[in-house]
Amino acid sequence: MVFRQIDHVVTREVAGEFLLVPVKGRLADLQQIFAVNEVGRFIWEQLDGRRDLAQLHAALLHRFDVSPAQAQADLGEFIHQLRAAELLEEVSP
Amino acid sequence: NSPAETKLPYEKPQLIKIE
């Protein structure tokens, strides 16, 4: 499965926090601002519509000190959260 | 003939909705 960030999400680093702000039209949706931690930011930046979950998993293992099983479980859960927040869309093969 | 690459400390990825 391959996912990509939806269009019209502005990312900003503010006071050490990495924020995702969906923008509709010319206005930011102030009811839908999200923050991600460092690992979340790393995953978010990999979601370019070209890498599949296996490649994301490998990238996590390469960058962070984490077991394969832990990375697999957390990656799946994080992707689920992003989809639930409508920040991700699946790319058709 | 390379130094082991230092990996960053891991924390569970989190998506936090700011109210």
Backbone of each chain as nested JSON, in Angstrom:
{
  "chains": [
    {"id": "A", "residues": [
      {"number": 1, "name": "MET", "atoms": {"N": [0.841, -1.193, 0.0], "CA": [0.0, 0.0, 0.0], "C": [0.879, 1.247, 0.0]}},
      {"number": 2, "name": "VAL", "atoms": {"N": [0.469, 2.212, -0.809], "CA": [1.221, 3.463, -0.914], "C": [0.291, 4.609, -0.54]}},
      {"number": 3, "name": "PHE", "atoms": {"N": [0.798, 5.499, 0.302], "CA": [-0.006, 6.641, 0.74], "C": [0.716, 7.935, 0.404]}},
      {"number": 4, "name": "ARG", "atoms": {"N": [-0.07, 8.977, 0.273], "CA": [0.514, 10.305, 0.078], "C": [-0.238, 11.312, 0.934]}},
      {"number": 5, "name": "GLN", "atoms": {"N": [0.473, 12.381, 1.257], "CA": [-0.165, 13.474, 1.987], "C": [-1.253, 14.073, 1.102]}},
      {"number": 6, "name": "ILE", "atoms": {"N": [-2.364, 14.451, 1.706], "CA": [-3.373, 15.145, 0.919], "C": [-2.822, 16.512, 0.531]}},
      {"number": 7, "name": "ASP", "atoms": {"N": [-3.391, 17.069, -0.515], "CA": [-2.996, 18.421, -0.902], "C": [-3.507, 19.407, 0.146]}},
      {"number": 8, "name": "HIS", "atoms": {"N": [-2.939, 20.575, 0.121], "CA": [-3.432, 21.671, 0.951], "C": [-3.253, 21.422, 2.443]}},
      {"number": 9, "name": "VAL", "atoms": {"N": [-2.114, 20.849, 2.812], "CA": [-1.742, 20.804, 4.224], "C": [-0.467, 21.623, 4.37]}},
      {"number": 10, "name": "VAL", "atoms": {"N": [-0.544, 22.651, 5.179], "CA": [0.623, 23.498, 5.424], "C": [1.351, 22.95, 6.641]}},
      {"number": 11, "name": "THR", "atoms": {"N": [2.669, 22.846, 6.542], "CA": [3.451, 22.397, 7.691], "C": [4.308, 23.557, 8.184]}},
      {"number": 12, "name": "ARG", "atoms": {"N": [4.366, 23.685, 9.483], "CA": [5.167, 24.749, 10.085], "C": [5.808, 24.236, 11.364]}},
      {"number": 13, "name": "GLU", "atoms": {"N": [7.024, 24.68, 11.612], "CA": [7.655, 24.385, 12.893], "C": [7.534, 25.624, 13.761]}},
      {"number": 14, "name": "VAL", "atoms": {"N": [6.854, 25.48, 14.87], "CA": [6.602, 26.615, 15.759], "C": [7.027, 26.224, 17.167]}},
      {"number": 15, "name": "ALA", "atoms": {"N": [7.977, 26.964, 17.702], "CA": [8.445, 26.726, 19.072], "C": [8.816, 25.262, 19.293]}},
      {"number": 16, "name": "GLY", "atoms": {"N": [9.482, 24.691, 18.299], "CA": [9.939, 23.314, 18.439], "C": [8.888, 22.268, 18.149]}},
      {"number": 17, "name": "GLU", "atoms": {"N": [7.669, 22.698, 17.854], "CA": [6.602, 21.751, 17.52], "C": [6.389, 21.756, 16.015]}},
      {"number": 18, "name": "PHE", "atoms": {"N": [6.17, 20.575, 15.456], "CA": [5.917, 20.467, 14.02], "C": [4.414, 20.342, 13.817]}},
      {"number": 19, "name": "LEU", "atoms": {"N": [3.841, 21.317, 13.141], "CA": [2.384, 21.41, 13.026], "C": [1.926, 21.115, 11.607]}},
      {"number": 20, "name": "LEU", "atoms": {"N": [0.769, 20.474, 11.513], "CA": [0.103, 20.226, 10.238], "C": [-1.202, 21.003, 10.258]}},
      {"number": 21, "name": "VAL", "atoms": {"N": [-1.374, 21.883, 9.28], "CA": [-2.573, 22.722, 9.243], "C": [-3.26, 22.554, 7.892]}},
      {"number": 22, "name": "PRO", "atoms": {"N": [-4.382, 21.848, 7.859], "CA": [-5.127, 21.759, 6.605], "C": [-5.655, 23.132, 6.209]}},
      {"number": 23, "name": "VAL", "atoms": {"N": [-5.574, 23.439, 4.936], "CA": [-6.04, 24.736, 4.448], "C": [-7.135, 24.499, 3.42]}},
      {"number": 24, "name": "LYS", "atoms": {"N": [-8.255, 25.156, 3.633], "CA": [-9.374, 25.034, 2.697], "C": [-9.621, 26.407, 2.097]}},
      {"number": 25, "name": "GLY", "atoms": {"N": [-9.564, 26.487, 0.778], "CA": [-9.689, 27.793, 0.157], "C": [-8.512, 28.641, 0.58]}},
      {"number": 26, "name": "ARG", "atoms": {"N": [-8.782, 29.8, 1.108], "CA": [-7.694, 30.669, 1.545], "C": [-7.534, 30.655, 3.057]}},
      {"number": 27, "name": "LEU", "atoms": {"N": [-8.333, 29.845, 3.72], "CA": [-8.329, 29.892, 5.176], "C": [-7.801, 28.599, 5.762]}},
      {"number": 28, "name": "ALA", "atoms": {"N": [-7.009, 28.726, 6.8], "CA": [-6.619, 27.555, 7.568], "C": [-7.82, 27.113, 8.388]}},
      {"number": 29, "name": "ASP", "atoms": {"N": [-7.996, 25.799, 8.495], "CA": [-9.08, 25.268, 9.311], "C": [-8.593, 25.211, 10.749]}},
      {"number": 30, "name": "LEU", "atoms": {"N": [-8.957, 26.207, 11.519], "CA": [-8.417, 26.327, 12.869], "C": [-8.982, 25.291, 13.827]}},
      {"number": 31, "name": "GLN", "atoms": {"N": [-9.972, 24.532, 13.37], "CA": [-10.478, 23.455, 14.214], "C": [-9.707, 22.163, 13.962]}},
      {"number": 32, "name": "GLN", "atoms": {"N": [-8.774, 22.176, 13.016], "CA": [-8.11, 20.944, 12.615], "C": [-6.607, 21.156, 12.531]}},
      {"number": 33, "name": "ILE", "atoms": {"N": [-6.0, 21.524, 13.628], "CA": [-4.548, 21.663, 13.642], "C": [-3.969, 20.465, 14.386]}},
      {"number": 34, "name": "PHE", "atoms": {"N": [-2.913, 19.899, 13.824], "CA": [-2.31, 18.718, 14.422], "C": [-0.826, 18.967, 14.677]}},
      {"number": 35, "name": "ALA", "atoms": {"N": [-0.33, 18.331, 15.713], "CA": [1.106, 18.342, 15.984], "C": [1.606, 16.905, 15.912]}},
      {"number": 36, "name": "VAL", "atoms": {"N": [2.826, 16.746, 15.43], "CA": [3.439, 15.422, 15.417], "C": [4.796, 15.507, 16.105]}},
      {"number": 37, "name": "ASN", "atoms": {"N": [5.202, 14.399, 16.691], "CA": [6.523, 14.379, 17.31], "C": [7.582, 14.069, 16.247]}},
      {"number": 38, "name": "GLU", "atoms": {"N": [8.807, 13.894, 16.683], "CA": [9.908, 13.778, 15.719], "C": [9.762, 12.562, 14.809]}},
      {"number": 39, "name": "VAL", "atoms": {"N": [9.384, 11.434, 15.399], "CA": [9.221, 10.227, 14.58], "C": [8.017, 10.393, 13.645]}},
      {"number": 40, "name": "GLY", "atoms": {"N": [6.968, 11.007, 14.161], "CA": [5.805, 11.27, 13.323], "C": [6.147, 12.182, 12.165]}},
      {"number": 41, "name": "ARG", "atoms": {"N": [6.969, 13.175, 12.444], "CA": [7.391, 14.092, 11.38], "C": [8.199, 13.346, 10.32]}},
      {"number": 42, "name": "PHE", "atoms": {"N": [9.077, 12.474, 10.761], "CA": [9.888, 11.696, 9.818], "C": [8.987, 10.879, 8.89]}},
      {"number": 43, "name": "ILE", "atoms": {"N": [8.002, 10.21, 9.477], "CA": [7.089, 9.395, 8.662], "C": [6.307, 10.293, 7.706]}},
      {"number": 44, "name": "TRP", "atoms": {"N": [5.786, 11.404, 8.239], "CA": [4.995, 12.324, 7.411], "C": [5.787, 12.766, 6.176]}},
      {"number": 45, "name": "GLU", "atoms": {"N": [7.045, 13.082, 6.387], "CA": [7.857, 13.588, 5.276], "C": [8.193, 12.505, 4.257]}},
      {"number": 46, "name": "GLN", "atoms": {"N": [8.013, 11.236, 4.652], "CA": [8.268, 10.138, 3.715], "C": [7.038, 9.806, 2.868]}},
      {"number": 47, "name": "LEU", "atoms": {"N": [5.904, 10.37, 3.244], "CA": [4.644, 9.999, 2.589], "C": [4.467, 10.81, 1.31]}},
      {"number": 48, "name": "ASP", "atoms": {"N": [5.236, 10.43, 0.302], "CA": [5.265, 11.199, -0.939], "C": [4.511, 10.521, -2.073]}},
      {"number": 49, "name": "GLY", "atoms": {"N": [3.828, 9.422, -1.739], "CA": [3.075, 8.736, -2.784], "C": [3.913, 7.776, -3.609]}},
      {"number": 50, "name": "ARG", "atoms": {"N": [5.172, 7.619, -3.244], "CA": [6.034, 6.699, -3.993], "C": [6.502, 5.525, -3.137]}},
      {"number": 51, "name": "ARG", "atoms": {"N": [6.643, 5.757, -1.847], "CA": [7.148, 4.7, -0.972], "C": [5.983, 3.885, -0.412]}},
      {"number": 52, "name": "ASP", "atoms": {"N": [6.138, 2.569, -0.424], "CA": [5.105, 1.747, 0.201], "C": [5.447, 1.537, 1.678]}},
      {"number": 53, "name": "LEU", "atoms": {"N": [4.568, 0.836, 2.372], "CA": [4.743, 0.685, 3.82], "C": [6.035, -0.055, 4.162]}},
      {"number": 54, "name": "ALA", "atoms": {"N": [6.418, -1.006, 3.321], "CA": [7.662, -1.741, 3.581], "C": [8.866, -0.8, 3.513]}},
      {"number": 55, "name": "GLN", "atoms": {"N": [8.828, 0.125, 2.58], "CA": [9.933, 1.083, 2.461], "C": [9.935, 2.072, 3.623]}},
      {"number": 56, "name": "LEU", "atoms": {"N": [8.749, 2.465, 4.058], "CA": [8.663, 3.349, 5.229], "C": [9.221, 2.638, 6.458]}},
      {"number": 57, "name": "HIS", "atoms": {"N": [8.866, 1.37, 6.589], "CA": [9.342, 0.564, 7.712], "C": [10.866, 0.48, 7.694]}},
      {"number": 58, "name": "ALA", "atoms": {"N": [11.422, 0.218, 6.53], "CA": [12.88, 0.122, 6.404], "C": [13.543, 1.459, 6.735]}},
      {"number": 59, "name": "ALA", "atoms": {"N": [12.921, 2.548, 6.309], "CA": [13.484, 3.875, 6.59], "C": [13.484, 4.159, 8.091]}},
      {"number": 60, "name": "LEU", "atoms": {"N": [12.42, 3.737, 8.762], "CA": [12.35, 3.922, 10.221], "C": [13.476, 3.161, 10.915]}},
      {"number": 61, "name": "LEU", "atoms": {"N": [13.685, 1.924, 10.494], "CA": [14.721, 1.09, 11.116], "C": [16.109, 1.667, 10.864]}},
      {"number": 62, "name": "HIS", "atoms": {"N": [16.267, 2.281, 9.697], "CA": [17.568, 2.84, 9.344], "C": [17.881, 4.085, 10.168]}},
      {"number": 63, "name": "ARG", "atoms": {"N": [16.832, 4.866, 10.468], "CA": [17.04, 6.159, 11.123], "C": [16.984, 6.073, 12.653]}},
      {"number": 64, "name": "PHE", "atoms": {"N": [16.089, 5.205, 13.159], "CA": [15.838, 5.216, 14.605], "C": [16.227, 3.887, 15.25]}},
      {"number": 65, "name": "ASP", "atoms": {"N": [16.512, 3.969, 16.522], "CA": [16.884, 2.798, 17.309], "C": [15.606, 2.114, 17.795]}},
      {"number": 66, "name": "VAL", "atoms": {"N": [15.064, 1.248, 16.956], "CA": [13.78, 0.615, 17.256], "C": [13.786, -0.8, 16.68]}},
      {"number": 67, "name": "SER", "atoms": {"N": [13.058, -1.681, 17.336], "CA": [12.977, -3.052, 16.84], "C": [12.033, -3.108, 15.639]}},
      {"number": 68, "name": "PRO", "atoms": {"N": [12.255, -4.073, 14.759], "CA": [11.366, -4.199, 13.594], "C": [9.895, -4.361, 13.983]}},
      {"number": 69, "name": "ALA", "atoms": {"N": [9.641, -5.157, 15.013], "CA": [8.247, -5.397, 15.412], "C": [7.593, -4.118, 15.938]}},
      {"number": 70, "name": "GLN", "atoms": {"N": [8.348, -3.388, 16.755], "CA": [7.807, -2.139, 17.319], "C": [7.537, -1.125, 16.209]}},
      {"number": 71, "name": "ALA", "atoms": {"N": [8.483, -1.013, 15.288], "CA": [8.316, -0.064, 14.181], "C": [7.11, -0.435, 13.326]}},
      {"number": 72, "name": "GLN", "atoms": {"N": [6.95, -1.712, 13.091], "CA": [5.824, -2.178, 12.258], "C": [4.491, -1.82, 12.911]}},
      {"number": 73, "name": "ALA", "atoms": {"N": [4.387, -2.114, 14.198], "CA": [3.13, -1.856, 14.908], "C": [2.832, -0.356, 14.966]}},
      {"number": 74, "name": "ASP", "atoms": {"N": [3.846, 0.42, 15.309], "CA": [3.639, 1.864, 15.462], "C": [3.356, 2.534, 14.119]}},
      {"number": 75, "name": "LEU", "atoms": {"N": [4.018, 2.063, 13.085], "CA": [3.794, 2.646, 11.759], "C": [2.347, 2.419, 11.319]}},
      {"number": 76, "name": "GLY", "atoms": {"N": [1.874, 1.197, 11.515], "CA": [0.49, 0.901, 11.136], "C": [-0.504, 1.758, 11.892]}},
      {"number": 77, "name": "GLU", "atoms": {"N": [-0.253, 1.93, 13.18], "CA": [-1.163, 2.731, 14.0], "C": [-1.125, 4.207, 13.594]}},
      {"number": 78, "name": "PHE", "atoms": {"N": [0.074, 4.698, 13.306], "CA": [0.212, 6.112, 12.936], "C": [-0.456, 6.39, 11.583]}},
      {"number": 79, "name": "ILE", "atoms": {"N": [-0.274, 5.482, 10.651], "CA": [-0.927, 5.639, 9.342], "C": [-2.447, 5.654, 9.527]}},
      {"number": 80, "name": "HIS", "atoms": {"N": [-2.927, 4.786, 10.4], "CA": [-4.365, 4.741, 10.679], "C": [-4.847, 6.085, 11.244]}},
      {"number": 81, "name": "GLN", "atoms": {"N": [-4.065, 6.663, 12.141], "CA": [-4.44, 7.965, 12.723], "C": [-4.476, 9.053, 11.647]}},
      {"number": 82, "name": "LEU", "atoms": {"N": [-3.485, 9.043, 10.778], "CA": [-3.438, 10.06, 9.716], "C": [-4.626, 9.918, 8.766]}},
      {"number": 83, "name": "ARG", "atoms": {"N": [-4.983, 8.679, 8.477], "CA": [-6.13, 8.459, 7.584], "C": [-7.42, 8.893, 8.264]}},
      {"number": 84, "name": "ALA", "atoms": {"N": [-7.545, 8.585, 9.545], "CA": [-8.749, 8.976, 10.282], "C": [-8.886, 10.496, 10.321]}},
      {"number": 85, "name": "ALA", "atoms": {"N": [-7.752, 11.185, 10.354], "CA": [-7.768, 12.651, 10.374], "C": [-7.879, 13.233, 8.964]}},
      {"number": 86, "name": "GLU", "atoms": {"N": [-7.981, 12.345, 7.98], "CA": [-8.114, 12.756, 6.574], "C": [-6.919, 13.581, 6.108]}},
      {"number": 87, "name": "LEU", "atoms": {"N": [-5.745, 13.185, 6.572], "CA": [-4.513, 13.852, 6.152], "C": [-3.77, 13.035, 5.099]}},
      {"number": 88, "name": "LEU", "atoms": {"N": [-4.234, 11.808, 4.881], "CA": [-3.572, 10.895, 3.948], "C": [-4.573, 10.367, 2.952]}},
      {"number": 89, "name": "GLU", "atoms": {"N": [-4.07, 10.01, 1.792], "CA": [-4.902, 9.275, 0.856], "C": [-4.075, 8.157, 0.246]}},
      {"number": 90, "name": "GLU", "atoms": {"N": [-4.758, 7.075, -0.08], "CA": [-4.069, 5.942, -0.675], "C": [-3.881, 6.206, -2.159]}},
      {"number": 91, "name": "VAL", "atoms": {"N": [-2.703, 5.86, -2.645], "CA": [-2.403, 6.053, -4.06], "C": [-2.765, 4.777, -4.802]}},
      {"number": 92, "name": "SER", "atoms": {"N": [-3.522, 4.925, -5.865], "CA": [-3.892, 3.756, -6.659], "C": [-2.666, 3.232, -7.389]}},
      {"number": 93, "name": "PRO", "atoms": {"N": [-2.503, 1.913, -7.424], "CA": [-1.333, 1.346, -8.099], "C": [-1.395, 1.57, -9.606]}}
    ]},
    {"id": "B", "residues": [
      {"number": 1, "name": "ASN", "atoms": {"N": [39.228, -1.972, 6.833], "CA": [38.767, -0.597, 6.719], "C": [37.337, -0.505, 7.244]}},
      {"number": 2, "name": "SER", "atoms": {"N": [34.102, 1.361, 8.776], "CA": [33.468, 2.669, 8.903], "C": [32.778, 2.725, 10.256]}},
      {"number": 3, "name": "PRO", "atoms": {"N": [32.755, 3.878, 10.873], "CA": [32.1, 3.964, 12.177], "C": [30.623, 3.633, 12.053]}},
      {"number": 4, "name": "ALA", "atoms": {"N": [30.103, 2.941, 13.047], "CA": [28.687, 2.579, 13.02], "C": [27.844, 3.843, 13.02]}},
      {"number": 5, "name": "GLU", "atoms": {"N": [26.807, 3.842, 12.196], "CA": [25.946, 5.013, 12.122], "C": [25.109, 5.11, 13.388]}},
      {"number": 6, "name": "THR", "atoms": {"N": [25.121, 6.272, 13.997], "CA": [24.36, 6.459, 15.219], "C": [22.894, 6.667, 14.88]}},
      {"number": 7, "name": "LYS", "atoms": {"N": [22.053, 5.841, 15.463], "CA": [20.619, 5.981, 15.217], "C": [20.011, 6.9, 16.263]}},
      {"number": 8, "name": "LEU", "atoms": {"N": [18.97, 7.564, 15.857], "CA": [18.303, 8.49, 16.771], "C": [17.438, 7.727, 17.759]}},
      {"number": 9, "name": "PRO", "atoms": {"N": [17.291, 8.271, 18.954], "CA": [16.4, 7.618, 19.924], "C": [14.973, 7.596, 19.395]}},
      {"number": 10, "name": "TYR", "atoms": {"N": [14.297, 6.522, 19.694], "CA": [12.954, 6.313, 19.132], "C": [11.881, 6.634, 20.153]}},
      {"number": 11, "name": "GLU", "atoms": {"N": [10.838, 7.255, 19.684], "CA": [9.627, 7.378, 20.484], "C": [8.457, 7.087, 19.562]}},
      {"number": 12, "name": "LYS", "atoms": {"N": [7.421, 6.541, 20.113], "CA": [6.26, 6.169, 19.308], "C": [5.727, 7.383, 18.56]}},
      {"number": 13, "name": "PRO", "atoms": {"N": [5.503, 7.254, 17.247], "CA": [4.978, 8.404, 16.496], "C": [3.589, 8.784, 16.985]}},
      {"number": 14, "name": "GLN", "atoms": {"N": [3.384, 10.073, 17.148], "CA": [2.105, 10.54, 17.682], "C": [1.541, 11.659, 16.827]}},
      {"number": 15, "name": "LEU", "atoms": {"N": [0.242, 11.593, 16.622], "CA": [-0.496, 12.673, 15.967], "C": [-1.412, 13.26, 17.024]}},
      {"number": 16, "name": "ILE", "atoms": {"N": [-1.182, 14.509, 17.348], "CA": [-1.929, 15.147, 18.432], "C": [-2.797, 16.25, 17.854]}},
      {"number": 17, "name": "LYS", "atoms": {"N": [-4.089, 16.127, 18.064], "CA": [-4.988, 17.179, 17.592], "C": [-4.986, 18.314, 18.603]}},
      {"number": 18, "name": "ILE", "atoms": {"N": [-4.744, 19.51, 18.1], "CA": [-4.702, 20.677, 18.979], "C": [-6.079, 21.312, 18.993]}},
      {"number": 19, "name": "GLU", "atoms": {"N": [-6.666, 21.353, 20.165], "CA": [-7.995, 21.943, 20.306], "C": [-7.84, 23.425, 20.592]}}
    ]}
  ]
}
